[in-house]
Amino acid sequence: MTPTPLSRYVSHDGVRLHYLDSGGNDRGAPIVFVPGMTDVAADYAEILPVFGRRTIVVELRGHGRSSAPATGYALADRSGDVGAVVDAVTDGPVHVVTFSRGTTYAVHWAVEHPGRARTISIGDYVPEEKTLTDEQARTLVDGRWRGTPVRDRLDAGAAMQTFRQARDRQLWEPLARLQIPLLAVRSGNSVIVPDDDWARYRRLYPDATLVEFEDSPHDVFRPDRERYPRLVREHVDAR
């Protein structure tokens, strides 16, 4: 029987942040997973054992059971949320895992805290902060994700503020300078990681492990929920 992860909370600048903690042996460095914009931590509760060590799933402000303050949705705020959870879990190194837009905030935290990230794994995204128009953002907020309305997963106002406060920002080179062992996964026919960005991964991170899930949509946890976590496990166990 799969152990039930524990819900835990930490405060960052007065914002109450929720995260799931699988417990168990962290083997010297737990995994800290920062999922996508429309994700909640509960999406991943059943597959945490696949990662093979203590794993934390972060719910950033405005998501799931975390608070949704009236302001404070810039990159530094959300990156700070990642750091608050990391520091609540350990004062040592972590293995950073991301999916989709969670990549932006996790990578920014890693760049701002050199030496804390032992490895990094990126699921169908690039090390950038991307902007959306209001129309694109509203389409996302009004849509569905994994069978449920997005508005049931995150605070709509928080999401709109996040996109309005975003700036086009490159984190490729700062991440490369850290020389952290990198795993990157992209989906088949990815519009988020097009061929030129995939080539950029190869150029800037020549030692990276790059894997394509040809049968996956942007949600790289489909059709096999455990495939990405298994790859992450191999990646972190080798370090």
Beta strands, then each sheet from edge to edge (+ up, - down):
strand 1: 6-12
strand 2: 15-21
strand 3: 31-34
strand 4: 55-59
strand 5: 94-99
strand 6: 117-123
strand 7: 128-129
strand 8: 144-145
strand 9: 148-149
strand 10: 169-170
strand 11: 182-187
strand 12: 209-213
sheet 1: 1+ 2- 4+ 3+ 5+ 6+ 11+ 12+
sheet 2: 7+ 10-
sheet 3: 8+ 9-
end
